[in-house]
Amino acid sequence: MGGTSNGHLKNRVLLTGNIAHYTNPLTVGNRSLIWRSIIGGSGFIASHILDTLLDAGFQVAVTARSEEKGKRIVDSVKPKPLSYVVVDDIAKGGAFDVAFQSEAAFDYVVHTASPYHLNPIDPVKEFLEPAINGTKGLLKSIKTHAPTVKRLVITSSSAAILNPANHAKVYDETCWAPTTWEEAMEPKKAYKASKVFSEKAAWAFIEEEKPNFDLAVINCTYVFGPIQRNLPSLDAMNASNHRVREMVQGKMKEALAPTAPVFTFVDVRDVALAHLRAMTLPQAGGNRFYVVGGHFSNKQIADVIRKSFPQLKDRLPLEADTVDDIPDDVYHFDNSKSREVLGLEYTSLERSVVDTVQSILDLTPVS
């Protein structure tokens, strides 16, 4: 595995096919971790999980799609101990074997990667195969090569819970978004289907294979919060934060975009903490957690920006010209399990928006 060394440890090179990596045992006492992400769609959440784990004292290895990206991640957190392994295609059978065939004995795995982008041309190749095969392949690799792993935590989504076509009155962890393989062929429904099918595949594996590890799943809703470190440009921001970016850039000056179809949010730092606690708390095993902080509308976001950043008010519609479009019968949520089991205390919309905007301005100041 590439990355920083603990000083007295000697790196050795291992080449396997077109995947090159360096072995470097990762241990802090009896705690070690392999953390995986792919830079891009899930990089936002993954980078905050990484910070949270490093701050908690874990030794971490990350996966990256290339040596260049792996080194970039390592460089971004120096001098904290971090290593990486190159996994170029998560949909390939045995893609993760290389991560578990080193000398490191891992205790936990956090699986954050899942493809997401707008307007897919081939839903199967772009969404379904990477999500489903990547998850199933990871589970098989852990069972076969990593007997010390105690728990796998998967980042899922409220997309695997919500039914926007016919909202439930109250959503919780018992809810599953209805979908079929035929519906998954529709580009706008492919992402939702990929989350449903990949998560169900994970639970089925645990039930049928009864591996040495258990499973916890984080189903988070729209995620706001400070942008990740070393973001190359605002164009690379996570999708949920696009609305905040566009308000800051004045792209909604004439009128706010509709908030629908999702009216719930969570701060990314709460999501990261949820992963840490789902990973380490014994009582979290075997559970889904619907991680949602509250309701929001684009008007509420604009009002926070206008109040907290007066220099941006001319980039927003006049307050009198905006309407709160949260429906009177908006769906509700029950996040009691995440509060009671994981001990989460959720960040307010105001703080989340303020910190998001400030991180945007830190990257591209507004005169």
N, C-alpha and C positions, 0 to 999 in steps of 0.2 A: 504494500500500500504506500502511495506517495504521501509526502507531507512532513510535518515536523517529527523529530525524534526525541526520545527522552534522554538523549545524551549518551548514556552508556550502552544503548541498544545499537546493534549493527544492522543496517539495512541490507537486504539481498533482493535481487531482481528476479522476478518470475514472469515469464512471457507465456501466454496461453492463447494460441490462435492470433487473432487480431486485437486481443485485449492485453495491454501491458500494465502491470502494476508492481508495486514494491511491497514486500511484507514488512510489517512493523508491529510487533505485539502491542496491544492497547490495554493497559490495566491501570486502575487507580484503586489500590487495595484489592477488594474482590469485586469491584464494579467496572464493567466495561460495556461499551455500547456500539452497535452499528446503527448509524442513522442514515437514511437514504433519501435522496431527493434528486430531481432533475431540474436544472436551471431553466426557467421559463415560466409556464403557467403556474406551477406550484412552488416556484422559488420564493414567493412572498411569504407564505406560511412557513415553508421549510427554513428560511433564514432566521425567522424569529424563534422557531423551535430550537435551532442550533444554538442561538444565543442563550436561551433559557437553560439548555442542558449543560453548556459549558460553564455558565454562572453557578450551576448547582454542583459542579465538581466532577462531572462525568468526562471520561476520555471518549472521544467521538471519532468515528470514521464515517465519511460520506461517500455516496456514489456520485459520479459525474459521467457525462457522455463522452468526455475527451480529457486528455491530459491537461490541455490548456484550461478547461473549465475547472478541473479539480485543483490545479495550482492556484487559480484565481480565488477559489473559496478558501483554501488554506491561507493564502496571503492576506485575506480580508480579516482574519481573526488573530493573526500573530500578535503576541507570542503564545497564545493559548494553544494547548496541544490538540492537534487535529490531523487526521490522515484521510486519504481518499482512495477509492478503487474505481477503475473505469468499467462501466457497464454501458455498452453503446446501444443496445437494443433490448429493452426489458421484455419484449414479446417473444424473444427467442427462448426455446427450451434450455434450461440449465444456465440462463444468463447470470444468475446470482451465485452459482456454485463457487466461482472464483473468490467471492467475498468471504466465504466461510471455510476455505481450504488453506487459510494462513495459520500461523501459530496462535493467533488471538482467540481467546475463548470469550464469546460474547454472551452477555446476560439478557439484553433486550434488543429488539428491532423496532424501528419506527418507520412505517412505509407511507411516505407522503406523495409520491409521484403519481400523477394521473393526467393524461393529455387533456388540454382544453384550449380551444381557439374558436373563433367565429367562422361560420360558413364552411364546414368540412365538405370536401368533394367525395370522399370515400369513407363513410362512417365506420365501416368495419376495420379498415386499415388504420384510420386516424384516431379512432376512439375505442372501439370495442375490443379489438385484439390486444392493444397495449394494456388496457385497464384489466381485462379479465385474465389474459395469459400472464401478464406481469405479476398479478396478485397470486394466481395459482402456482406459478413458477417459484415465486419467493417462498411460499409456504412449503413447497416440496423441498427446496434447497435447505431451509432451516431444519426440517425434519430429518433429512438425510445426512447433513453435514454439521449441524450445530446443536448437539445434545445439551449444551449448557444454557441455551436460550430459555428464559422463563416466560417471557410474554412478548407478543407482537401487538403493536398499536397501529391501527390503520386510520389514515385521514380519509373519511368519507365526506358526505355532503348532505345538506338538507334536500338536495335534489333527489336523494334516495328516500326521502320522507314525504315531501309535499306533493299534493295533487292540484296544481293550479287550475285545471279545468273544472274541478269541483271540490273546492277547499273544504276540509274538515273544520268543524267549529274550534276544535283544540287539537294540536299536534303534540305527540310525544314520541318516545323511543319505540313504541309498539306499532307505529304507523310506517307503512311502506308505500312508496310511490308506485302506482300501477303502470306497468309497461309490458310490451311484448317485443319479440325480436323484429317483427314486421314494423312496428312503430319506430324502432331504433334505426331503421333505414332512412327515416326522415331527418335531414340534417339538424333541425331545431330540437329534435328529441334524442339525438344520439348521445349527448353528454349525460343526460339524466339516466338513460338506459345503461350506459357504461358504469355509472356509480351503483345502480341497483344490482346489476348482474355481477359485478366484481365483488361487492360486499356479500351478496348471498353466496357466492362461490367460496368466500373465506369462511363463513359460518358453516357451510356444508362440509368443508375440509376438516374443520375442528370436530364436528359431530361424527364424521365417518372414519377419519384417520386416527383420532384420539392421540395427537402428537404429544411430545414432552412439554409443550408450551401452551399457554392459553391466549385468548384474544380479547382485546378491547377496541372499540371503534368510536371515533369522534365524528359526529355528524354536525358540521358547522354550517351556519347560514351565511348570508352575504358578509364578507369580512372587510372591515375598515381598519385603519390604523397606519402608523408611520411606515413609509416605504422602506424596503430593505436596503442594506448597505451596498455601495458600489453599483447602484442601478445605472446602467449606461445612459438611459434617457427616460423621460416621462412616458414615451411611447411603450416602454416595457413594463409599465405598472400593471398590477393585477386588475382583473376585470371589474371587481366590485368597487375599487377606488376610482374607476374612470369618471364617475359622476362628479366626484370631488375635484379631480383634475380639471375637468371641463368647466366647472364653475370658476375655478381659480384662473383659468385661461380666457375667460369671457365668452366661451362657446355657448353658454346658456343665457346670455344677456337679454335676448329678445323674449325668451320664454323657457321655463324649466321643462325638462323632459319628464314624461310620466314616470312615476315611481314603479308602477306595476311591472312584473307580476309578483315580486317578493317585497314584503314590507317589514322584514326583520333583519337585524344586523347583530354582529358581535365584533368586539375589538380583537385584533390579531394577537395581542399579548395575552388575552384570556384564552385564546385557542392554544397558544404555545404552552401555557401553564396547564391547561387541560390535558395535553399530551404527556407532560412530565408526570402529573399525578395519576393519570390512567396507566402509565407505565410502572409506577413504583408502589402504588397503594394495593395491598392484597385484595381488598374488597372490590376493586375495579374490574378484576378479571371476569370475563364472560358477559360483559355488558356493552350495550350501545349507550352513547351519551349525546343527547340533542343539545348542542352548545349554542345558545342564542341569548343575546343580552337584552333585547327589547325591540319595540317597533320604531320605524323611522319613515320619513317621507323626504323627498327632495326639497320641499319647502323648509322643513326643519333644518336640513343641512345648510341651506342658503341662509337661513336666519342666524345660525351659529357663526357662519363665516362673516356675515355682515356686521355682527356684534363684536366679534373678536379680532377682525382684521379690517378696520375701516379703510385702509388703503386699497382694499379690493371691492368696495361697495359699488364702484362704477362699472364693475365687470358682471354685476348681478342685476336681475330685474328689480324694479322697485318693490318693496315689501307689500305695498298695497295692490300690486298687480299679480301677486302670486296666491295660489289657493292650495290649501292642504288637501291632497288627494287620497289620504288614507280612508278607505270605505268605512261607513258606520258599522258595518257587519264584518270588519276585517277578522281574519282567522286569528286565534289565540294560540299560545304555546305553553307547554308545561316543562320548565327546565329544572324542576325540583330535584331530579336525580343527580344532575351535574352539581347542584348546590350541596346536596346532602352527602353524596359519595365522594365527590372530588373537592368539595369545599370552595367552589368558585364564588367569588363576589364580583359581579360584572361591572365593567367600565361603562360609564354613561356615554350617551351619544355625543354630548357636548365635548367631553374630554377627547373622545376618539376622533372627532372631526377636527378639533383644534390641533391635536398632535399630528394628524394626517396633513393638514394644510401647512403647518410649520415645516414638516419634513420636505414637502414639495418646494416651499420657498427657500429652504436651505440648499436645495439642488439647483433651482432656477429662480434667483431673487427677482422680485417685482419692484420696479422703481416707482 
